[in-house]
Amino acid sequence: MRVKDEIYERLSAAFTPRELDVVDDSESHRGHAGFQEGGESHFNVRIRAQDFDNMSRIARHRAVHTALGKDLVGRIHALALDIDS
């Protein structure tokens, strides 16, 4: 399974978002640190879910990282998060 799909599935299961967009942005980082041939190293995630109500920005980021799990986060070089309720 592609990393992009794993991210989508894990976040969907954890938060039941009303909006979730996962973009593999790896190609735009070609030649930079962490780039892997074939992509799947740099991702942009936009997620909107009621679960994030009353959470600080830091708490939201921690919740997303926990939902993704250390195994998946360890395979990603860069993860840009746009999180809101």
Secondary structure, DSSP 8 states (H G I E B T S, - for coil): --HHHHHHHHHHHHH--SEEEEEE-GGGGTTSTT--TTS-SEEEEEEE-GGGTT--HHHHHHHHHHHH-HHHHTT-SEEEEEEE-
